[in-house]
Amino acid sequence: MPTSMRIRPAPSLASKATNALRIYITEQFAEGGKIPGEHELADRLGVNRGTVRQALDALRREGLVTRRQGDGTYANHHVIGIRTRLEDLVEYKELIRSFGFEPRTQQISVDIEEAPEESAQRLNIAPSSLVLVSREVLLADGNPVIYVEDTIPQSLIREEFEEKELAESVFDFLEERCYQPITYSLTEIIPRNCEGPVRKALRLPPNHAILQTKSTIFNLNNEPIMASQTFFREPFIRYHVVKRRKGS
């Protein structure tokens, strides 16, 4: 058992302000409209106007607000109404709730295995290194809708744990048991026919089309800490992407 002191990087003030402002705009301006000016927002958030500008610029890049020269900043109701965006890194239970369903996790297995070549490459570890592999199905109102396989290098695990922790929140597991807060993921989207144990777990007919994603999760040091592949059952889960013209 490691005895080293744990140090958590604190979120930046701009990041905190951006999250607080995102919640405020989503809750108060769901129908769109002009939001308060920088001075009022700074007072509301308890930060300076420079931090507010950083937060608004981040939300502009997300498409959540539009800034009109000489007029002010407006909430974009088209984007606020989107429940699932592909660029958002969210827990799958939260995703299921956003569709109005009650989520539940059905854990299939938690095993220590040798990393297959693809996972080893994605995680930048030696082939056949030991990894923790968690497999589970997420249900929406009792219906299986998402199959998940998460792979974490065993060398990153710093604390003893119970298997159910992985089913509750793999993000929390990475932070609490591996000391690895995540920052972003790189995701490949693959349409495919679903067969084998995934088809059985999701209760799908033969040759059923499904959306698969392969993600590599990175920490604050830009190091890969988890490889994940996920299968989404139609029509329960659909994603949206907000694209901006380059340079805008």
Secondary structure as the mmCIF struct_conf table of DSSP 4:
data_model
#
loop_
_struct_conf.conf_type_id
_struct_conf.id
_struct_conf.beg_label_comp_id
_struct_conf.beg_label_asym_id
_struct_conf.beg_label_seq_id
_struct_conf.end_label_comp_id
_struct_conf.end_label_asym_id
_struct_conf.end_label_seq_id
HELX_LH_PP_P HELX_LH_PP_P1 SER A 4 ARG A 6
HELX_LH_PP_P HELX_LH_PP_P2 ARG A 8 SER A 12
HELX_RH_AL_P HELX_RH_AL_P1 LEU A 13 GLN A 28
TURN_TY1_P TURN_TY1_P1 ALA A 30 GLU A 31
STRN STRN1 GLY A 33 LYS A 34
HELX_LH_PP_P HELX_LH_PP_P3 ILE A 35 GLY A 37
HELX_RH_AL_P HELX_RH_AL_P2 GLU A 38 LEU A 45
TURN_TY1_P TURN_TY1_P2 GLY A 46 GLY A 46
BEND BEND1 VAL A 47 VAL A 47
HELX_RH_AL_P HELX_RH_AL_P3 ARG A 49 GLU A 62
TURN_TY1_P TURN_TY1_P3 GLY A 63 GLY A 63
BEND BEND2 LEU A 64 LEU A 64
STRN STRN2 VAL A 65 ARG A 68
TURN_TY1_P TURN_TY1_P4 GLN A 69 ASP A 71
STRN STRN3 GLY A 72 ALA A 75
HELX_RH_AL_P HELX_RH_AL_P4 HIS A 77 ILE A 80
TURN_TY1_P TURN_TY1_P5 GLY A 81 GLY A 81
BEND BEND3 ARG A 83 ARG A 83
STRN STRN4 ARG A 85 ARG A 85
TURN_TY1_P TURN_TY1_P6 LEU A 86 GLU A 87
HELX_RH_AL_P HELX_RH_AL_P5 TYR A 92 SER A 98
TURN_TY1_P TURN_TY1_P7 PHE A 99 GLY A 100
STRN STRN5 PRO A 103 GLU A 114
HELX_LH_PP_P HELX_LH_PP_P4 ALA A 115 PRO A 116
HELX_RH_AL_P HELX_RH_AL_P6 GLU A 117 LEU A 123
TURN_TY1_P TURN_TY1_P8 ASN A 124 ASN A 124
TURN_TY1_P TURN_TY1_P9 PRO A 127 SER A 128
STRN STRN6 LEU A 130 ALA A 140
TURN_TY1_P TURN_TY1_P10 ASP A 141 GLY A 142
STRN STRN7 ASN A 143 PRO A 153
HELX_RH_3T_P HELX_RH_3T_P1 GLN A 154 LEU A 156
BEND BEND4 GLU A 159 GLU A 159
TURN_TY1_P TURN_TY1_P11 GLU A 163 GLU A 163
HELX_RH_AL_P HELX_RH_AL_P7 LYS A 164 GLU A 168
HELX_RH_AL_P HELX_RH_AL_P8 VAL A 170 GLU A 176
TURN_TY1_P TURN_TY1_P12 ARG A 177 CYS A 178
STRN STRN8 ILE A 182 CYS A 194
HELX_RH_AL_P HELX_RH_AL_P9 GLY A 196 ALA A 201
TURN_TY1_P TURN_TY1_P13 LEU A 202 ARG A 203
TURN_TY1_P TURN_TY1_P14 PRO A 206 ASN A 207
STRN STRN9 HIS A 208 ASN A 219
TURN_TY1_P TURN_TY1_P15 LEU A 220 ASN A 221
BEND BEND5 ASN A 222 ASN A 222
STRN STRN10 PRO A 224 PHE A 232
TURN_TY1_P TURN_TY1_P16 GLU A 234 PHE A 236
STRN STRN11 HIS A 240 HIS A 240
TURN_TY1_P TURN_TY1_P17 LYS A 246 GLY A 247
#
